[in-house]
């Protein structure tokens, strides 16, 4: 194991003073003189900064004050799943804004969901056992957090979640990766700047290392753009704990009076302006849904500005993730400004239907993230 420090701030990448390697001969001919390894060294440090100082937002959810009772004592309260094809020991922090309970007993806390891919019992908030007669939405707001060690192993898909115990009440949760101050070469993605020594040659292996890590950064750890989880995992629809679909025709899951995608219909607005990949004219997003199937088959449709994708949920199954494959893709347009509010905007609506009356599809979460194979 070796340690490589990471600069806290982005550094100037103007290599002109060290990259000039041409001189003019007596007859006016441009003559190449040599190469400076300092250019590659600085590039290596810059890429390490990008690998370690651009933490990704993984999940976020907020509840209105009149809904906080729905977050009490839920195991899990919310779940999330995302791709992370790039191995690297990136920890993340779970931030929660919470309020005291108004009844109950025992140690009151939030904890990592017990069935998470890398669960550890110590991943929880401190106990907060204060009980109040009535909650004040301004004066009683508290903050807590805990860190999760993601480990150095590369995962195809990562699943995690958050649970609440003994009437712990949450207003909002945010999950975000932590930036890395010092690279551990056993755990983290990195480029070794020591391969470029002062006065040394520019070696092909350093150039390949920079190319490889930049490719991983740009294609294997891309952002979550849409995430929503209703409170709780109850199989009933009371308390807003899940979205119940009992229509045999497609309806918008957020407003079931809506049946088509329009400029003003309920959906998720996503700003991907100028975020294209290479020469691609679209940005692919992979979609998934967390649901309990009805007795008959059901369908969940993600509708974007130019296309849609339909996820089939086979009847009779259990609460699980559906979709999330390289065929469950919708396209967003990086040429569309984020301020566009027309039907051309990068807005994703989610519609669903069942195939047989008197059966219910229960939806607990819908997600989309930028994806590139």
Buried (B, 14 or more C-beta within 10 A) or exposed (E): EEEBEBEEEEEEEEBEEBEEEEEEEEEEEEEEEEBBBBBBBBBBBBBBBBBBBEBBBBBBBEBEEEBBBBBBBBBBBBBBBBBBBBBBBBBBBBBBBBBBBBEBEEEBBBBBBEEBBBBEEEBBBEEBBEEEEEBEEEEBBBEBEBEBBBBBEEBEEBBBBBBBBBBBBBBBBBBBBBBBEEBBEEBBBBBBBEBBEEEBEBBEEBBEBBEEBBEBBEBBBBBBBBBBBBBBBBEEBEBBBBBBBBBBEBBBBBEBEBBEBBEEBBBBEBBBBEBBBEEEEBBBBBBBBBBBBBBBBBBBBBBBBEEBBBBEBEBEEEBEBBBBEEEBBBBBBBEBEEEBEEEBBBBBBBBBBBBEEEBBBBBBBBBBBBBBE
